[in-house]
Structures are given as structure tokens and as C-alpha cells.
């Protein structure tokens, strides 16, 4: 075996073990979002914004944003824009990425630094969707942080969002 390969394998194993140890007490926050297929003449994939809202204080914690390169449409995510979007600029807080086509998509917020110092309490995970030449919809999923056991919360949108499932666990 080449010495550099042995060193690389040892370092990688040590880093992996350290990452597992560091995340052993982490709380899981995963989301699954269904974007329905629509029979419309001009279809644009929706922009989606995800954030947490503390039930008592109303404090907002941005989690993510799916959009394309047309930032002018971000204002159509009206709740997100009013509460946190207009005070931000690219790169936006949380996990960002491109819009998604119809289908079921998963996102894992567990490793976000914003969750590390999140105070215990009751929250809503808010998912807002808006489409160019389309509609707008908001779905709210209530949960308690940190979770004592694994919980699943599900909500269903009417038009722009299908089933949205949140899994929170220790």
C-alpha cells in the first residue's frame, strides 16, 4: 500500500468518526415536499421558501430557498419576503438551490448552524410556494423543539403544494 493512501484513509476515518461523534446529540429536522403536476399551458417550477417561526416570540429562522436566477420573482413569496427575505441578499440564509419540477423532493435541515442554538419551544415550519403565471400557497407544520422522540407531521396543500411531511427526531 502506498504511504499517502494509508495516511489518507486514516485521516478520512478519523474525520468521519469525529463527525459522527459531533452529531450524536443532534436533532433531526427533515422535510419531504410534493410538487404536483399541473395541466396548464405555461408551467413554471415554483419558488419555495422554508423557515421556522417560534410560536411565542414570532422569531423567524430562515431554513432554505429554492429559486432560479430570477431574483425579481422572490417578492412573490410574500410572507417570506416580508418576514426575512427583503433584509437578505444572495447568498440567502439556509440551504438554497434551484427550483424543482413536479415530484417528491427531500431536504435535510438537520446540520444547519441555525438549529444548533435554537431555544426549546413550540415552532411552525412554514413552507411557501409561488409560481410565475401561477398561484401561491403556504403550508404550516407545528412541532416541538428539541424532539424527545421521532415525530411526523403532515399537511397537504390545495394547488401549488401536495403533501408536505416533516420528521423531527432526537
N, C-alpha and C positions, 0 to 999 in steps of 0.2 A: 504494500500500500504506500502511496506517496505521502510524505510527511505533511504537506499542506492540506491534503484531503482529510487526514486523520484529525488535524487541528480544526479544520472547518467543520467536520462532523461533531467534534467535541463541543466547540463553541455554539453551534446550532442547537445541539441537545440541551446545553446549559441555558441558553436563551429561552428555548421552548419551555423548559421546566420552570424557569423564573416567571414566565408569562402565565403559566397555569397556576402557580402559587399566588401571584398577584391578583388573579381574577377569581380565586377560590371563594372569596366572600362577596363577589359582585352580584348584583341583582340583574335578572334578565328582563329585557323590555323588547319584545319582537312584535312586528306588525305584519299582517297579510292583507293586501288590498286587491279587490277585484275591480277591474275597469271593464264595464260592459261593452259589448259590440253594439254599435248603433247603426241603424239603416237610415242614413242621412246623405244628402247629395254632397256636402262638403264637410268631411270629417277632419278634425284636428285633435291630436292627442291632448289630454287635459294637463294643465299645470296642477301640481299638488303641493300643498304646504302642510307640514306636521309640526305641532307644538304642544307643550304641556301647559295647562292652566291650573294653578293652585286654587282649590275650592274656596278657601277662606280669604286669602290675600288678593287673589286675582292675578298674582305674578305670572308672567309668561316666560317659558323656557323654550326657545326655538330648537327643533329637532332635525328638521330637514326640509328640502325644497327640490321638486322635480320641475324643471323648466328647460326650454331650449334657449337659443342665443338671443331671443327677442325679449329683452327685459321690459319693454314698454307694456307687455301684457301682464306683468306681475301685479299691477294695480287691480286687475280683475279678481285676484284673490283678496277680496275686500277686507275680511276680518283679519287675515294675516298681515295685510298691508297696513291697516290702521293700528294694530297692536304691536308689531315689531318690524315689519318689512321696510317701511319708509325711513326708519332710522339706521338701516343697514345698507351696505353696498357690497358688490362682489369682492371677494368670495363671501357668500352668505353663511350665517351661523348654522351649524349642524351638518348633516350629510346631504350634499347636493348631487344632482345628477340630471340626466336628460329625461324628457317626458317619456312615458311608457305607453305602448299600444295596448289594445284590449287583451285581457287575460288576467291571471292572478300573479301578483308580484309580492315578494317578501323583502322586508327591511329589518335589520337588527340594529337597534339604537343602544344596546347594552354597553358598548365600550365608549360612548360619548363622554367626554370630560364633564359636561354639564350635569350629568347624572350623579357623578361622584359626590358632590356636595349638596345634593338635593335634600332639603329638610323632609322629615317624615310628615305624612299628612294625606289628605284626600285630594286627588287630582282628576282632571279630564285630559285624555289625549284627544286632541282635535285634529281632524283631517278635513281639509278644504280643497275642493276641486273646482276648476274653472276652465272652460274651453273657449277658444276663439270661435266665433259664429256658433256658439252653443250656450249651454246653461252653466249654472254654478250650484254647488251643493256643499253642505257642511254636515259631518258626522262626528258625534262626541261619544267617547268611551270612558266611563268613570272607573277609577281604580284607587287602591290604597298603596302608598309607597312608604317604606320598602315592604315587599310582599313576604308574608310568613310562609305561605305555601304557593304552589303554582295555581294561578287563576287565569281563566279565559273569559274575555268579554267580547261580545259580538254585536254589531249594529249593521243595518242594511240601508243603503242609500236608495233613493227613488229613481234617479235618472243618470247622473254623472258618475256615481259610485255604486258598485254592487255590494257584496258582503265585505265588511271590514272586521278583522279579528285581531284582538290584542292579547298577547300572552305575557303575563307578568309572573316572575317566579324568583325564588331565592338563588 
